[in-house]
Amino acid sequence: MSPLASEVINWDLMNYLAHAYLSFNDPGLLVGNLISDFVKGKKKYNYPLNILKGIDLHRAIDDFTDTHPVTRSARQIFQPAYGLYCGAFMDIAYDYFVANDNPLFAPGTLESFSEDVYRELNTYVSVFPPRFQQLFPSMKKHNWLLNYRNHTGIQRSFEGLVYRAAYMSDSAPAFELFVQNKNELQSAYDEFFPELIHFTRDIINPKPL
């Protein structure tokens, strides 16, 4: 296996940084939010309530994101080249803008946030689903959360998505589309993500009727 292929395996396709941020420093929500894609069907009920809430929160975030008109419009950038996978590329692109959002992460704070997330997750390794248990060491080693802030991290995430997906063989066009349409994607993020934050906070702390 070539070094490049080895590196590709080390990157997964989910927008982990957005989900980590939207857990708002709650350990149970954080764990559930990050393992949700690897917990199938009724297996979510095997987890304690605090993690179960995180699993459900992740799915609510995904539904809100996928159906939001801003996201649906912006992901058309990737649609002609990647069809139904356009939403996955859009999710990864969003993490780039989360990582570079100074009101969320002032200079130097993404580093400490990332380390805090890894430290918190490390205490829950025994309850991780097998797939997440396998990829977590790579997440820490390559500091995925921090590296979403640079082009190399996004490029490798696109490579990881293509590596795992059926019927795709080249991530280069996706990265080119990301770079060429960066201003449009930034505008989509600026409009969409504050709404997602409010949506998520309302789920975690619903307003009284």
RAJOVEN-V965713 format. One record per residue. N is the residue number from 0. PHI is phi in whole degrees, 0 to 359 (* if undefined). OMEGA is omega in whole degrees, 0 to 359 (999 if undefined). D_LAST is the distance of its C-alpha to the last C-alpha in Angstrom with 1 decimal. Layout:
[[N	PHI	OMEGA	D_LAST] [N	PHI	OMEGA	D_LAST]]
This chain:
[[0	*	182	58.1] [1	288	176	58.2] [2	305	180	56.4] [3	297	179	54.2] [4	298	178	53.1] [5	298	178	52.5] [6	295	181	50.2] [7	302	181	48.3] [8	299	184	47.5] [9	281	182	45.9] [10	240	180	43.1] [11	255	193	40.2] [12	260	186	38.1] [13	277	176	34.5] [14	276	186	32.8] [15	296	185	32.5] [16	294	179	32.0] [17	300	181	28.8] [18	293	177	27.3] [19	294	179	28.6] [20	299	184	27.2] [21	284	171	23.7] [22	272	173	23.7] [23	51	172	23.5] [24	64	175	26.1] [25	264	186	24.4] [26	302	180	27.4] [27	295	177	25.8] [28	299	180	23.8] [29	301	182	27.1] [30	299	181	29.2] [31	299	181	27.0] [32	298	184	26.4] [33	273	180	30.2] [34	264	191	31.4] [35	306	183	29.0] [36	295	182	31.6] [37	254	179	34.1] [38	248	188	32.1] [39	258	172	32.5] [40	55	185	30.8] [41	285	179	30.0] [42	298	179	31.7] [43	297	180	28.4] [44	283	174	27.7] [45	281	184	30.8] [46	262	176	29.0] [47	298	189	27.1] [48	302	184	23.3] [49	295	178	23.2] [50	284	177	25.6] [51	303	178	24.0] [52	298	178	20.7] [53	292	177	23.1] [54	298	179	24.7] [55	292	178	21.6] [56	298	178	20.5] [57	305	184	24.0] [58	290	175	23.7] [59	293	177	20.4] [60	299	180	22.2] [61	298	180	25.2] [62	296	179	23.5] [63	299	181	21.8] [64	295	186	25.2] [65	294	184	27.3] [66	261	182	25.5] [67	290	183	25.0] [68	299	179	27.5] [69	294	178	28.9] [70	295	181	29.8] [71	298	177	31.1] [72	286	186	33.3] [73	292	182	34.6] [74	289	175	35.5] [75	295	173	38.0] [76	303	183	40.2] [77	266	190	40.8] [78	298	183	40.6] [79	301	182	44.2] [80	272	190	45.7] [81	229	173	43.3] [82	56	185	41.5] [83	294	178	38.5] [84	279	184	38.8] [85	301	180	37.8] [86	294	179	34.2] [87	293	176	35.5] [88	295	179	37.7] [89	295	178	34.9] [90	301	180	32.8] [91	295	178	35.8] [92	300	178	36.3] [93	303	181	32.8] [94	296	176	33.7] [95	299	183	36.6] [96	285	172	34.5] [97	300	183	32.0] [98	296	182	35.1] [99	254	180	36.4] [100	271	185	33.3] [101	299	175	34.4] [102	299	177	31.1] [103	276	184	29.9] [104	228	175	33.3] [105	299	182	35.7] [106	311	178	39.4] [107	93	185	40.1] [108	275	177	36.6] [109	295	177	36.3] [110	301	182	39.3] [111	290	176	37.7] [112	300	181	34.3] [113	299	180	36.3] [114	296	177	38.2] [115	297	179	35.1] [116	297	180	33.6] [117	298	181	37.0] [118	296	180	37.3] [119	293	180	33.9] [120	297	183	34.5] [121	301	181	38.0] [122	280	183	36.6] [123	244	185	35.0] [124	306	185	38.0] [125	295	181	38.7] [126	256	180	35.5] [127	296	167	35.9] [128	299	186	36.7] [129	308	183	40.4] [130	295	180	40.1] [131	290	176	37.9] [132	298	179	40.2] [133	287	186	43.1] [134	272	184	41.7] [135	302	177	40.2] [136	302	178	43.6] [137	291	177	44.3] [138	303	180	40.9] [139	290	185	42.0] [140	301	183	45.6] [141	264	176	45.0] [142	48	183	41.9] [143	305	186	40.0] [144	300	180	37.0] [145	291	188	39.3] [146	283	172	41.5] [147	296	185	38.8] [148	279	181	39.6] [149	239	183	43.1] [150	298	180	44.7] [151	298	179	46.5] [152	297	179	43.3] [153	293	179	41.8] [154	300	180	45.2] [155	290	176	45.4] [156	294	175	41.9] [157	298	178	42.9] [158	299	179	46.1] [159	296	178	44.2] [160	297	180	42.0] [161	295	181	45.2] [162	300	185	47.0] [163	270	188	44.5] [164	269	175	43.8] [165	283	172	46.0] [166	69	174	47.9] [167	229	182	47.7] [168	224	186	50.5] [169	217	179	50.2] [170	267	184	47.5] [171	302	178	49.5] [172	300	180	48.4] [173	297	180	44.7] [174	294	177	45.5] [175	298	178	47.6] [176	296	177	44.8] [177	300	182	42.4] [178	293	183	44.9] [179	294	185	45.9] [180	248	187	42.3] [181	300	181	40.9] [182	296	178	40.0] [183	295	178	38.1] [184	294	177	36.3] [185	298	179	35.5] [186	297	177	34.0] [187	297	179	31.8] [188	300	183	30.6] [189	300	179	30.0] [190	278	188	27.7] [191	279	195	26.0] [192	293	175	25.5] [193	302	177	23.3] [194	293	178	20.8] [195	295	178	21.2] [196	299	179	20.5] [197	297	178	17.2] [198	300	183	16.3] [199	292	179	17.5] [200	298	179	15.8] [201	292	176	12.4] [202	289	183	13.5] [203	290	180	14.9] [204	233	183	12.2] [205	297	179	8.9] [206	288	179	6.4] [207	295	179	3.8] [208	288	999	0.0]]
